[in-house]
Amino acid sequence: MGRVVFSENCARCHGTKGQGLVENWKKPNPDGSFPPPPLNGTAHTWHHPMEILVQTINNGGAPYGGNMPAFREVLSEEEKIAVIAYIQNLWDQKTYDRWTNMNAKF
């Protein structure tokens, strides 16, 4: 499910394998917004806890200086979790382990 959701909603901006579409995603566009970052573990996505990842999907990228649309009413909760799981599968094991350690809840 996550792969399908990603392909249909995310790939056109984040790349078919989450690699991003621009080399320097940290450099603002001429309008001041930031390009979509890679989601494959080479950018900052893995730094964020699950709550922030879902919040970003729900509210879009505008609060962070991007142009990502909000998907709150587009995707079900199950689809949101599935697409995050798919994105995490694009990360290498070391990156996933760091995310897990940063976000462990005891």
C-alpha positions as a Markdown table, in Angstrom:
| # | Residue | x | y | z |
|---|---|---|---|---|
| 1 | Met | 0.0 | 0.0 | 0.0 |
| 2 | Gly | 2.8 | 2.5 | 0.9 |
| 3 | Arg | 4.5 | 2.1 | -2.4 |
| 4 | Val | 1.2 | 2.8 | -4.3 |
| 5 | Val | 0.4 | 5.8 | -2.1 |
| 6 | Phe | 4.0 | 7.1 | -2.6 |
| 7 | Ser | 3.8 | 6.5 | -6.4 |
| 8 | Glu | 0.5 | 8.3 | -6.8 |
| 9 | Asn | 1.1 | 11.2 | -4.4 |
| 10 | Cys | 4.7 | 11.8 | -3.6 |
| 11 | Ala | 7.0 | 10.6 | -6.4 |
| 12 | Arg | 6.4 | 13.4 | -8.8 |
| 13 | Cys | 8.0 | 15.8 | -6.4 |
| 14 | His | 10.3 | 13.6 | -4.3 |
| 15 | Gly | 11.5 | 11.3 | -7.0 |
| 16 | Thr | 10.4 | 7.7 | -7.9 |
| 17 | Lys | 12.8 | 6.3 | -5.3 |
| 18 | Gly | 12.6 | 9.2 | -2.8 |
| 19 | Gln | 15.9 | 10.5 | -4.2 |
| 20 | Gly | 14.7 | 14.1 | -4.7 |
| 21 | Leu | 14.7 | 15.9 | -8.0 |
| 22 | Val | 17.2 | 18.7 | -7.3 |
| 23 | Glu | 20.8 | 18.3 | -6.1 |
| 24 | Asn | 20.7 | 21.2 | -3.6 |
| 25 | Trp | 17.3 | 20.9 | -1.9 |
| 26 | Lys | 18.5 | 23.3 | 0.9 |
| 27 | Lys | 18.8 | 26.2 | -1.5 |
| 28 | Pro | 15.6 | 28.2 | -1.8 |
| 29 | Asn | 13.8 | 28.5 | -5.1 |
| 30 | Pro | 13.5 | 32.0 | -6.7 |
| 31 | Asp | 10.1 | 32.4 | -4.9 |
| 32 | Gly | 11.8 | 31.7 | -1.5 |
| 33 | Ser | 10.2 | 28.3 | -1.0 |
| 34 | Phe | 12.4 | 25.2 | -0.6 |
| 35 | Pro | 12.4 | 22.3 | -3.1 |
| 36 | Pro | 11.1 | 19.0 | -1.9 |
| 37 | Pro | 13.8 | 17.1 | 0.0 |
| 38 | Pro | 14.9 | 13.6 | -0.7 |
| 39 | Leu | 13.0 | 11.1 | 1.5 |
| 40 | Asn | 15.5 | 8.2 | 1.0 |
| 41 | Gly | 17.5 | 8.9 | 4.2 |
| 42 | Thr | 20.0 | 11.4 | 2.7 |
| 43 | Ala | 18.1 | 14.5 | 3.9 |
| 44 | His | 16.4 | 15.4 | 7.2 |
| 45 | Thr | 13.2 | 13.2 | 7.1 |
| 46 | Trp | 14.7 | 10.6 | 9.4 |
| 47 | His | 15.4 | 13.3 | 12.0 |
| 48 | His | 11.6 | 13.7 | 12.7 |
| 49 | Pro | 9.5 | 11.6 | 15.0 |
| 50 | Met | 6.4 | 9.9 | 13.7 |
| 51 | Glu | 4.1 | 12.6 | 15.0 |
| 52 | Ile | 6.0 | 15.3 | 12.9 |
| 53 | Leu | 6.0 | 13.1 | 9.8 |
| 54 | Val | 2.2 | 12.6 | 10.0 |
| 55 | Gln | 1.8 | 16.3 | 10.8 |
| 56 | Thr | 3.8 | 17.2 | 7.7 |
| 57 | Ile | 1.6 | 14.9 | 5.5 |
| 58 | Asn | -1.5 | 16.4 | 7.1 |
| 59 | Asn | -0.6 | 20.1 | 6.9 |
| 60 | Gly | 1.8 | 20.1 | 3.9 |
| 61 | Gly | 5.1 | 21.9 | 3.6 |
| 62 | Ala | 4.1 | 25.5 | 3.9 |
| 63 | Pro | 4.8 | 25.7 | 7.7 |
| 64 | Tyr | 8.4 | 24.7 | 6.8 |
| 65 | Gly | 8.9 | 26.9 | 3.8 |
| 66 | Gly | 7.9 | 24.4 | 1.2 |
| 67 | Asn | 5.1 | 23.9 | -1.3 |
| 68 | Met | 4.0 | 20.4 | -0.4 |
| 69 | Pro | 0.2 | 20.3 | -0.4 |
| 70 | Ala | -1.7 | 19.1 | 2.6 |
| 71 | Phe | -3.0 | 15.5 | 2.4 |
| 72 | Arg | -5.1 | 15.5 | 5.6 |
| 73 | Glu | -8.3 | 15.0 | 3.6 |
| 74 | Val | -6.7 | 13.1 | 0.7 |
| 75 | Leu | -5.1 | 10.1 | 2.5 |
| 76 | Ser | -6.6 | 7.9 | 5.1 |
| 77 | Glu | -4.7 | 7.4 | 8.4 |
| 78 | Glu | -3.8 | 3.9 | 7.2 |
| 79 | Glu | -2.4 | 5.3 | 4.0 |
| 80 | Lys | -0.3 | 7.9 | 5.8 |
| 81 | Ile | 1.3 | 5.3 | 8.1 |
| 82 | Ala | 1.8 | 3.0 | 5.1 |
| 83 | Val | 3.6 | 5.7 | 3.1 |
| 84 | Ile | 5.8 | 6.5 | 6.1 |
| 85 | Ala | 6.7 | 2.9 | 6.4 |
| 86 | Tyr | 7.5 | 2.8 | 2.7 |
| 87 | Ile | 9.7 | 5.8 | 3.0 |
| 88 | Gln | 11.5 | 4.2 | 5.9 |
| 89 | Asn | 12.2 | 1.2 | 3.8 |
| 90 | Leu | 14.2 | 3.5 | 1.4 |
| 91 | Trp | 16.6 | 4.3 | 4.3 |
| 92 | Asp | 19.6 | 2.2 | 5.0 |
| 93 | Gln | 19.7 | 0.2 | 8.2 |
| 94 | Lys | 22.0 | 2.6 | 10.0 |
| 95 | Thr | 19.7 | 5.5 | 9.3 |
| 96 | Tyr | 16.6 | 3.6 | 10.4 |
| 97 | Asp | 18.4 | 2.5 | 13.6 |
| 98 | Arg | 19.3 | 6.1 | 14.3 |
| 99 | Trp | 15.6 | 7.1 | 13.8 |
| 100 | Thr | 14.4 | 4.3 | 16.1 |
| 101 | Asn | 16.9 | 5.3 | 18.8 |
| 102 | Met | 16.0 | 9.0 | 18.6 |
| 103 | Asn | 12.3 | 8.2 | 18.8 |
| 104 | Ala | 12.2 | 5.4 | 21.2 |
| 105 | Lys | 9.4 | 5.7 | 23.8 |
| 106 | Phe | 9.8 | 4.1 | 27.2 |
